[in-house]
Amino acid sequence: QVQLVESGGGLVQAGGSLRLSCAASGNIASLNTMGWYRQAPGKQRELVAVILTRGGSTNYGDSVKGRFTISRDNAKNTVDLQMNSLKPEDTAVYYCAADGGLRGYWGQGTQVTVSS
């Protein structure tokens, strides 16, 4: 079992920055990837960014490339998402996610609201 706890959401003006953090606990060694997804009202959940737990390769959703950066700290079992140049369309609930091969895990989500 793996538990994921997000922090760092909030309200920010367009053009501003926020940093989200996800703390993982439990069977961390089983995880292949960790990352962030988001879901806006009335829309499907979409990929924001993922990172390999070994090697550190990353992948980003097209809408956030060049503005968001995902990073990990294996010693602390955390994955952070630095979000810059935020836009109102970035408003969503952001979920931390982890892939353990046989199963996936989700955090409870944190709200990010970007005002225009």
C-alpha positions as CSV (number, residue, x, y, z in Angstrom):
1,Q,0.0,0.0,0.0
2,V,1.1,3.6,-0.7
3,Q,-0.4,6.8,0.7
4,L,-0.1,10.1,-1.1
5,V,-0.7,13.5,0.5
6,E,-0.7,16.7,-1.5
7,S,-0.1,20.2,-0.2
8,G,0.5,23.6,-1.6
9,G,-2.7,24.5,-3.5
10,G,-4.5,27.8,-3.3
11,L,-5.5,31.0,-5.0
12,V,-3.2,32.9,-7.3
13,Q,-3.5,35.6,-9.9
14,A,-2.8,34.9,-13.5
15,G,0.9,35.1,-14.2
16,G,1.8,34.0,-10.7
17,S,3.4,30.8,-9.4
18,L,2.5,28.0,-7.0
19,R,4.4,24.9,-5.9
20,L,2.6,21.7,-5.1
21,S,4.2,18.9,-3.1
22,C,3.2,15.3,-2.7
23,A,4.5,13.1,0.1
24,A,4.5,9.4,-0.3
25,S,4.5,6.8,2.4
26,G,4.2,3.0,2.6
27,N,5.7,0.7,0.0
28,I,7.7,3.3,-1.9
29,A,10.0,0.8,-3.4
30,S,7.2,-0.6,-5.5
31,L,6.6,2.7,-7.4
32,N,7.7,3.1,-11.0
33,T,6.4,6.6,-11.6
34,M,4.9,9.5,-9.7
35,G,3.2,12.5,-11.1
36,W,0.4,15.0,-11.2
37,Y,-3.0,15.0,-12.9
38,R,-5.7,17.6,-12.8
39,Q,-9.4,17.8,-13.3
40,A,-11.4,20.9,-14.0
41,P,-15.1,21.1,-13.5
42,G,-16.9,19.3,-16.4
43,K,-13.7,18.0,-17.9
44,Q,-11.9,14.7,-17.8
45,R,-8.9,14.2,-15.6
46,E,-5.7,14.9,-17.6
47,L,-2.0,14.4,-17.3
48,V,0.1,17.3,-16.0
49,A,3.5,15.7,-15.5
50,V,5.0,12.4,-14.5
51,I,8.5,11.4,-13.5
52,L,10.3,8.0,-13.3
53,T,11.2,7.2,-9.7
54,R,14.5,5.7,-11.1
55,G,16.4,7.7,-13.7
56,G,14.2,10.8,-13.4
57,S,12.8,11.0,-17.0
58,T,9.8,13.3,-17.2
59,N,6.8,13.7,-19.4
60,Y,4.5,16.7,-19.5
61,G,1.0,17.5,-20.8
62,D,1.1,19.8,-23.9
63,S,-0.7,22.6,-22.1
64,V,1.9,22.9,-19.4
65,K,5.1,22.4,-21.2
66,G,7.6,25.2,-20.6
67,R,5.6,26.5,-17.6
68,F,5.6,23.6,-15.1
69,T,8.4,21.6,-13.8
70,I,8.2,18.3,-11.9
71,S,11.0,17.1,-9.6
72,R,11.5,14.4,-7.0
73,D,13.4,13.9,-3.8
74,N,13.9,10.2,-3.3
75,A,15.4,10.7,0.1
76,K,12.3,12.5,1.3
77,N,9.8,10.5,-0.9
78,T,8.3,13.6,-2.3
79,V,7.4,14.8,-5.7
80,D,7.0,18.6,-6.3
81,L,5.3,20.5,-9.1
82,Q,6.5,24.0,-9.7
83,M,3.9,25.9,-11.7
84,N,4.9,29.2,-13.3
85,S,3.1,31.6,-15.6
86,L,-0.2,30.3,-14.3
87,K,-3.3,30.9,-16.4
88,P,-7.0,30.8,-15.5
89,E,-7.4,27.6,-17.5
90,D,-5.0,25.9,-15.1
91,T,-7.7,26.1,-12.5
92,A,-8.5,22.6,-11.4
93,V,-8.1,20.0,-8.6
94,Y,-4.6,18.6,-8.8
95,Y,-4.1,15.0,-7.9
96,C,-0.8,13.3,-7.0
97,A,-0.6,9.9,-8.6
98,A,1.8,6.9,-8.4
99,D,2.1,3.8,-10.4
100,G,3.1,0.7,-8.6
101,G,3.0,-1.6,-11.6
102,L,0.1,-3.8,-10.5
103,R,-1.9,-0.9,-9.2
104,G,-2.1,2.8,-9.1
105,Y,-2.6,5.2,-6.2
106,W,-4.2,8.7,-5.9
107,G,-4.0,11.4,-3.4
108,Q,-7.1,13.3,-2.2
109,G,-6.4,16.3,-4.4
110,T,-5.6,19.9,-3.8
111,Q,-7.5,22.9,-5.4
112,V,-5.6,25.4,-7.5
113,T,-7.5,28.5,-8.6
114,V,-6.0,31.1,-10.9
115,S,-7.9,34.4,-11.1
116,S,-7.8,36.6,-14.2
